[in-house]
Amino acid sequence: MTARGRGTLLPATAAALLLLALAAAAVWAATLDDRVYAIASRLMCPVCAGQTVAESDSAVAREMRDVIRAKLQAGETPDAILNFFVGQFGESVLAEPPRRGLSLLLYLGPAAGVAGGLAIAVLCIRRWTGRSGGRPAADPGGGAAPPPPADGAAGGAGAAERARLARELEARDRF
């Protein structure tokens, strides 16, 4: 290689390293912005109704995002930053309530409601279908209860009942 070839190789290598450093800085800045957004989306804006710090454009939200960015650049963890804002504004600043104490009802309440609703539905269905335990009632003699007679003599379903049922079904079919 000639002296002239070595002279152009050094600036080209330096330029490539500079571009690589700039690209790495751009990637780091993007990830820093992503980290700021992730933390800001976990905090509610104290002056905006129903908006997170990430969504809000108020002056307070912008200041909070700047504080988050400064604390991340200083090396603080996301939990430490969230604890800082909880210390400043109270637990109401958290977008997601903590899973402890009375707030635990927010997480367990819907599941308990669904379970209770299913239990009530099962009990009602059993009552409507006439099942209480799944087995037919036994007679005192030890055998199973006999089926009702086919003519309807027992159980009050006589000729008058059948006639009334036929009239009601015929009236229903007319509509």
Steps between C-alpha positions, in 0.01 A plus 500: 500500500631843419523797729219664309273194559569505873427871514145455366430190708545680831241777435254244358533285811458803725188606308356149527562494876340843536191385309482186714522709817224733377280202409554349846413834661183522289397148605570583864293819474212305347512243776519778758188655346334159507590458866371849582174421319467164680534662842286802408220269386491348850437842660179702490525872430410685821324785315335313209196284549554143379829555315837350572814711509598345166174612336463843658637817349469712815796685649497276808514185285789642295689578821432150631635348177811718532550378857456139386759553224749661741456221755544231233818671377620508861455121512188468717275200454140536379368386839707764679362765265142384559561504876632856470176615334286305750686687775426831327135446401377191689384164363230666291772596249542133402306401188466144629400465866733289714399138555476516876260609769161635397615538139525121483119498474532665158687194377316225688149651487420416137620140537296458819196649326528259209545202735200609709288552189588154370413344838161677503436393140577135582269508803218659299537252215493210743186638664329559163580152372395339827838349580623533851779248507475304179338184652129421502333496838481155658184365661504388862503134392850541365426492126485783256180700473271361229440714192170689485215319324467564127131591517568790736259375770751577773655842531189703407541485122153376414279548196423862595871586511562337162208689347627832636850424369360416156304831492809701597717328239234556234472870595879530484515343156256760364751784560 
